[in-house]
Amino acid sequence: MPLQLRWRKVFKIKEVAKKFPFKYEESMNTVVVQECLRYNKLLEVMHKSLKEIGKALKGLVVMSVELDAMGTAMFNQKIPDMWEAKAYPSLKPLSAWTTELVQRLDFVSAWVADGAPPVFWISGFFFPQAFLTGTLQNFARKYQLPIDSVSFDFRLDNVREAADITDAAEDGCYIHGLFLEGARWDFENACLAEPLPMELFCAMPIVHFKPVENKKKASKGWYACPLYLYPVRTGTRERPSYMATVDLKGGAMSSDYWV
């Protein structure tokens, strides 16, 4: 279904905030409301500009410089600047970006309708850093710990599909949607391995981001793998790309090799 028909309406923030009220012990309520607000800003500018360019193409309104640039960008399969200013970072062409946007909106919409899922699609978040911070806050407040003493431990059980997990994690969260670049995950041996020929990216199994207090430094044989929001690892001052460091078993190779 086309985006303009499937997502003609934005999220109703008052209803979302009523269903997910602010709670000291549940930071995820604040996260989902903020996600709806961010996606609303993007949807609103998309809806408005698409209507305006439609009228301009019919000669009903003047074709402004902004609308002309928008039309040129869409013709060249690029994200219009006025959309990109309100959107999440992405390097995808317009068609792939639009398809992903619908998937993201469906993810948030399902969360609003049915409650928090047992497994979170990390790629569906507009601002995943807030989600990870909220997960640590929930743990710290639950056990009355200083937030600066809490960090993530990572557990991988080689589960590939989110549908295979039906219960949410008691502490922390299950996450899917992560990929490896320059390596692959060896599901048989549960460790890093050389990528297969012509394989640029490899899907990771579901990862349990489990908060722990005073985490010990990973022992020898583990690789501290940086997790980035999108391929531009430097990011920008306003939108940093680095999110966290995930400890992964290095397999037969040392951590220096993977670095």
Phi, psi and omega in degrees: 000133181302149182303318185293339177267318184288323181238053178290331181251149177269174178291140177273099189298320181298319179291320178296315180295328178290321180285328180238073183290159178297127177224135181299323185271359182224089182289339182296333176298318178292322181298313183293324177295317179295323177298317178298319179297316182294316179292328177299317180299321178291314181298320182297316180290327177293312180301313183296313184290325178294322176294317183293318181289330175296318177292322181294321179292334178272355180082016182276335176224165180288137177283101181285170178298320181295317180291323178296318178295323178296314180297319179296317180297317181294322178297325181269012179061039177243155178284124179303145183302321183291335174280316183299329180295336181253358188260174174280157180297136179199147176250008185283152172292166189303315183297314179293323178297318180295318178299317179293323179299316178299319178297320178296315180295322177296321179298311180293321180298319178295323177297314180296319185284318189247358184092174183299134180285159176292332178233128183264136175274101186299329180288348181274353182276137174292318181226080185296337179300323178294324178295316180294320177296319178297325177296318177292322179297317179302316180294314182297320181286326179296318183255010177053057180245153174295134184297330182282355177261001185251137176212177185268139163253156187233128181236128180239120181252016178063024173280126186267322188252136179297329181295342181283349178248119185253342181245138179292156178293141179296317175231138181081209184204153171269138184229137171232166181104012179267149180226151174258141174239129181084007178197174174223163178265123178276100184293331182290318182256000178054055179201174177287151178209166177298141177294154177287159178305134179067015179260110181274321182228148180228131179290140177269156172290174177294134183249132174269109174277098186253114179293140176222159178265136176049060182298136177279152179295140181301139181283176180298141182099357178249147180247125177280094187271120178289141179251124183245153181290319179203172192303333177283097190290333180290329184063205176227174180297321181280330184229082179295145182269329181290136182243312184195175174241121184255124180278122181234146177294128184280352180069221182285344183264151177281166178296327178298325179296316182288329175297000000 
